[in-house]
Amino acid sequence: MLTNEIKALADSWESMAIDIRRMLHRIPETQFNEFKTSGYICSVLDTLGIPYKKGYGGGTGIVAEIHGEGEGKCVALRADIDALPIKEETNLPFASEHEGFMHACGHDAHMAIALYTAFILNELKASFKGLVKILFQPAEEGDGGAEIMIEEGVLEDPKVDVCIGGHVMSEYETGTIVYKKGSLMSSPDNFEVVIRGTGGHGAYPERCVNPIAVTADVVKKLTSLTDANVPRVVSVCTIEGGTCPNVIPSEVKITGTARTFTRQSREEVARLIEDRVREVCDEYLCGYDYKFIPLYPALINDDAVTEAFCTSAVKIVGEEKVIPTHQVSMAGDDFSYFAASVPSTYVHIGCRSEESEEIYPIHNPLFTVDESCLKTAAMCYSQYIIDCLAGEW
């Protein structure tokens, strides 16, 4: 339905979408500080006459609305808007102008794709019924702006029936959409451990309980908790302790991440981490403090929504470019809050050019995208949303 019209509009808007992505790439901002980013998105929406409400999620979130002709379903499309505290090394002509910050996770592309989709749907709004909400969400990389926006009512008034989202991934060739039904991404929880020993002079270790030695054993024990069969990942990512080469410190702090997919395994890993810490500390006769910090739930795709999205995407890119995967990702994304609230699907958008000699993953200072992926994603999103509002699914 309207596939040819979607493709024609995508052709006409592509240059503007690329310009928007490059502008957004220049002004990366981290969680809840995306004020320039939010202002720029609003200016684009104003230019196109697309209504929106702003001030969500701590002030920088936006909900744009595209109203069809008459009452119908409500479909939401989510785009995250924050960047990372990474110094960019791409040397692109539109590289970050904010020193020490970069859109190293592709959220500039996500925003451009969402606006691109809005352009197409706004042109075709006389052809469908219902409402499209475009959710520009802050703080995906940190504290989780999705949960805040949901609490503020973005999925209500009217109630959202379906939510979709996606992520650019350099592992996959541009022009492809990669999907998975069911469990897709993990719960990205954190933990903190403080090992409390007895400090003293480095020349007399027998008079001390060296928390650095204790920590070395704790790290080995925690690393051994990673288990591909669960699946479960436990990684120690920071170690802080000691200030002088001849002073044994009194304490060492370690932090890390624990990745799981079910409530049961999430509770189990929280217990296992403390069990391993306690075992080592008891052996060394020292104390510890432990804190497990739950973040997002696991991201679980709805089977029916995922199947319907793929059927729509095939109309755009062909069956060979809509690719299933059976691999779960140990990364996390707070889109999981939307997926836990309404039937949803989250897909991966290939952004690797066949001509690329070097391929860099997200969160790398050299990461970039093949901008052709913007068009692919916007067309697929538009096709699914129109099909959904037309009652095909």
C-alpha positions in Angstrom: 0.0 0.0 0.0 1.4 3.4 -1.2 4.9 1.7 -1.6 5.6 3.7 -4.8 4.6 6.9 -3.2 6.8 6.2 -0.2 9.8 5.5 -2.4 9.2 8.7 -4.5 8.9 10.9 -1.4 12.0 9.2 0.1 14.0 10.2 -3.1 12.8 13.8 -2.8 13.6 14.2 0.9 16.9 12.3 1.0 19.3 15.2 0.6 17.5 17.2 3.4 17.6 14.1 5.7 21.4 13.8 5.1 21.9 17.5 5.9 19.9 17.1 9.1 21.9 14.1 10.2 25.2 16.1 9.6 23.9 19.1 11.5 22.9 16.9 14.5 26.3 15.1 14.3 28.0 18.5 14.9 26.2 19.2 18.2 26.3 16.0 20.3 25.1 16.4 23.9 24.9 13.9 26.7 21.9 12.7 28.7 19.3 15.4 29.8 21.5 18.1 28.4 20.4 17.8 24.7 19.1 21.4 24.6 20.7 22.4 21.2 19.6 19.1 19.8 16.1 19.4 21.0 15.9 23.0 19.7 17.1 22.0 16.3 14.6 19.1 16.0 11.8 21.6 16.9 13.0 24.0 14.2 12.8 21.3 11.6 9.3 20.3 12.7 8.3 24.0 12.6 9.6 24.4 9.1 7.4 21.5 8.0 4.4 22.5 10.0 4.3 19.3 12.0 2.8 19.9 15.4 4.7 18.7 18.6 4.9 19.0 22.3 8.2 19.5 24.1 9.6 19.5 27.6 9.4 15.8 28.2 12.0 13.6 29.9 13.7 16.3 32.0 13.0 19.1 29.4 14.6 17.9 26.1 12.1 15.2 25.0 9.7 15.9 22.2 6.5 14.2 20.9 5.6 15.1 17.3 2.2 14.2 16.0 1.0 13.4 12.5 -2.8 13.1 12.3 -4.4 11.0 9.5 -7.8 11.5 8.1 -10.2 10.4 10.9 -10.0 8.1 13.9 -7.9 5.0 13.9 -4.9 3.3 15.6 -2.0 5.1 17.2 1.6 4.1 16.2 4.7 5.4 17.9 8.2 5.7 16.5 11.0 6.3 19.0 14.3 7.9 18.3 17.0 8.5 21.0 18.7 11.9 20.9 21.7 11.8 23.3 25.4 11.3 22.5 28.5 10.0 24.4 31.4 11.6 26.2 33.9 10.3 23.5 36.4 12.5 21.6 35.7 12.1 17.9 38.5 11.0 15.6 36.7 10.7 12.2 38.0 13.9 10.7 34.7 14.3 8.9 33.9 17.8 7.6 30.9 17.8 9.9 32.6 16.3 12.9 31.6 17.2 16.5 31.9 20.8 17.4 31.6 19.9 21.1 35.0 18.9 22.2 35.0 15.5 24.0 31.5 14.5 22.9 30.4 12.5 19.9 27.4 10.8 18.3 29.4 7.5 18.5 26.3 5.4 18.9 24.5 6.7 15.8 21.7 8.6 17.5 22.2 11.4 15.0 21.1 8.9 12.3 18.2 7.8 14.5 16.9 11.3 14.8 17.4 12.0 11.1 15.6 8.8 10.2 12.7 9.7 12.5 12.4 13.2 10.9 12.7 11.7 7.4 9.8 9.3 8.3 7.8 12.3 9.6 8.4 14.1 6.2 7.1 11.1 4.3 4.1 10.4 6.5 3.1 14.1 6.7 2.9 14.2 2.9 0.7 11.0 2.9 -1.5 11.8 5.9 -4.6 12.1 3.8 -4.1 8.5 2.9 -4.4 6.9 6.3 -6.5 7.1 9.5 -5.3 7.4 13.0 -2.2 9.1 14.6 1.5 8.7 14.5 3.6 9.8 17.5 7.3 10.5 16.9 9.1 10.2 20.3 12.4 12.0 20.5 13.8 10.6 23.7 16.7 11.9 25.8 19.1 9.8 27.9 19.2 6.4 26.3 22.9 6.1 27.1 22.5 6.6 30.8 19.7 6.9 33.3 16.9 6.0 30.9 14.7 8.7 29.5 12.2 6.2 28.2 10.8 5.4 31.6 10.4 9.1 32.5 8.6 9.8 29.2 6.2 6.9 29.8 5.5 8.1 33.3 4.7 11.5 31.7 2.1 9.9 29.5 3.5 9.8 26.0 1.9 6.4 25.4 -1.5 7.8 26.4 -4.1 10.3 25.2 -4.6 8.6 22.8 -3.2 5.2 23.8 -0.4 3.9 21.7 -1.3 0.6 20.1 2.2 -0.3 18.7 5.7 1.1 19.1 8.7 0.7 16.8 12.3 1.6 16.9 15.7 0.6 15.6 19.5 1.0 15.8 22.1 1.5 13.1 24.7 -1.2 13.1 27.9 -1.3 11.2 28.0 -5.1 11.4 25.3 -5.2 8.7 25.4 -4.0 5.1 23.5 -0.8 4.2 20.1 -1.6 2.8 19.5 -4.5 5.2 17.0 -4.7 8.1 18.0 -7.4 10.7 15.3 -8.6 13.1 14.7 -11.1 15.9 11.5 -12.2 17.5 11.4 -12.4 21.3 14.5 -11.7 23.4 16.8 -9.2 21.7 18.8 -7.2 24.2 19.8 -7.7 27.8 19.2 -5.9 31.1 22.3 -3.8 31.4 22.6 -3.7 35.2 25.6 -2.3 37.2 27.3 -3.2 40.4 29.7 -1.6 42.8 32.0 -3.3 45.4 34.3 -1.7 47.9 36.9 -4.0 49.4 38.0 -2.9 52.8 41.4 -4.0 53.9 44.1 -2.7 56.3 46.5 -0.2 54.8 50.1 0.5 55.6 53.6 0.8 54.4 54.4 -1.2 51.2 57.6 -2.4 52.9 55.6 -4.3 55.5 52.8 -6.2 53.7 52.7 -8.7 56.6 51.2 -6.0 58.7 48.4 -5.2 56.2 45.5 -6.8 54.4 46.1 -5.5 50.9 42.7 -4.8 49.2 44.5 -4.8 45.9 45.4 -8.5 46.3 41.9 -9.2 47.4 40.5 -7.4 44.4 42.6 -9.4 42.0 41.0 -12.6 43.3 37.5 -11.0 43.3 37.9 -10.0 39.6 38.8 -13.6 38.7 35.8 -14.9 40.5 33.4 -12.4 39.0 34.7 -12.9 35.5 34.1 -16.6 35.8 30.3 -15.9 36.2 30.0 -15.2 32.5 28.1 -18.1 31.0 27.0 -18.3 27.4 24.5 -21.0 28.2 22.4 -18.8 30.5 23.1 -16.4 28.8 24.9 -14.1 31.3 27.8 -11.7 31.2 29.6 -10.2 34.2 32.4 -7.8 33.5 34.5 -5.7 35.9 35.1 -2.4 34.2 36.8 -0.1 36.7 39.2 -0.5 39.6 40.1 2.5 41.8 42.5 2.2 44.7 45.9 3.4 45.9 47.6 6.8 45.5 51.3 6.1 46.1 53.8 3.4 45.0 54.9 2.6 48.6 51.6 2.8 50.4 49.1 -0.1 50.6 45.7 1.4 50.5 42.9 0.7 52.9 40.2 0.1 50.3 39.7 -0.5 46.6 36.5 0.1 44.6 35.5 -1.9 41.6 32.5 -1.4 39.3 31.1 -3.4 36.5 28.1 -4.5 34.5 25.9 -7.7 34.6 23.9 -8.6 31.6 20.9 -11.1 31.7 17.6 -11.7 30.0 15.1 -12.9 32.6 13.9 -11.8 36.0 15.1 -15.0 37.5 18.6 -14.8 36.0 18.8 -11.1 36.9 18.1 -11.9 40.6 20.5 -14.8 40.5 23.4 -12.8 39.1 22.9 -10.1 41.8 23.2 -12.9 44.5 26.1 -14.7 42.8 28.2 -11.5 42.6 27.9 -10.9 46.3 28.5 -14.6 47.0 31.8 -14.5 45.2 32.9 -11.3 46.8 32.0 -12.7 50.3 33.9 -15.9 49.6 37.2 -14.0 48.8 36.8 -11.4 51.6 36.2 -14.1 54.2 39.4 -15.9 53.0 41.4 -12.7 53.5 39.5 -11.7 56.7 38.5 -8.3 55.3 35.2 -6.5 54.8 33.3 -5.3 51.8 30.3 -3.1 50.7 28.2 -4.3 47.8 25.6 -2.5 45.7 23.6 -4.0 42.7 22.1 -1.2 40.6 19.3 -2.4 38.3 18.9 -0.4 35.1 16.6 -1.3 32.1 14.6 -4.5 31.7 15.6 -6.8 28.9 14.2 -5.8 25.5 11.7 -8.4 24.3 10.2 -8.0 20.8 6.5 -8.9 20.2 6.4 -11.8 17.7 3.3 -10.5 15.8 4.5 -6.9 15.5 8.0 -8.1 14.4 6.4 -10.4 11.7 4.2 -7.6 10.4 7.1 -5.1 10.3 9.2 -7.6 8.3 6.3 -8.1 5.8 6.2 -4.3 5.3 9.9 -4.0 5.0 10.0 -6.7 2.3 7.8 -4.4 0.1 10.6 -1.8 0.3 13.9 -3.7 0.2 13.0 -7.2 -0.9 13.0 -10.4 1.0 16.7 -11.0 0.7 17.4 -7.8 2.6 15.2 -8.5 5.5 17.4 -10.8 7.5 16.6 -12.9 10.6 19.1 -13.4 13.4 19.0 -15.9 16.2 21.7 -14.1 18.3 20.7 -12.1 21.3 22.7 -9.0 22.1 24.3 -8.5 25.5 24.0 -4.7 25.0 21.0 -2.9 26.4 18.6 -0.2 25.3 15.8 1.5 27.3 13.5 1.0 24.4 12.8 -2.0 26.5 10.4 0.2 28.6 8.3 0.9 25.6 8.4 -2.8 24.6 7.2 -3.8 28.1 4.3 -1.3 27.9 2.9 -1.9 24.4 3.4 -4.4 21.6 6.7 -3.4 20.0 9.5 -4.3 17.8 13.1 -3.0 17.6 15.2 -3.8 14.5 18.8 -3.3 13.5 19.5 -1.1 10.5 22.6 -2.0 8.4 24.9 1.0 7.9 28.1 -0.5 6.5 29.1 0.6 3.1 30.5 -2.2 0.8 33.3 0.3 -0.1 34.4 0.7 3.5 38.0 -0.5 4.1 37.7 -0.1 7.8 34.6 -1.0 9.9 34.3 0.5 13.3 31.6 -0.5 15.9 29.3 1.8 17.8 30.9 3.6 20.8 34.2 3.8 18.8 35.7 7.3 18.2 36.0 6.4 14.5 32.4 5.2 14.1 30.3 6.6 11.3 27.4 5.5 9.1 26.8 5.1 5.4 24.1 7.7 5.0 22.2 5.6 2.5 20.8 3.8 5.5 18.7 6.8 6.4 16.5 6.2 3.3 16.2 2.5 3.8 15.0 2.9 7.4 12.7 5.8 6.8 11.0 3.9 3.9 10.6 0.7 6.0 9.2 2.7 9.0 6.8 4.6 6.8 5.6 1.4 5.0 5.0 -0.4 8.3 3.2 2.6 9.9 0.9 3.1 6.9 0.2 -0.7 6.7 -0.6 -0.8 10.4 -2.9 2.2 10.3 -4.6 0.8 7.2 -5.6 -2.2 9.3 -3.4 -4.7 7.5 -2.0 -5.9 10.8 
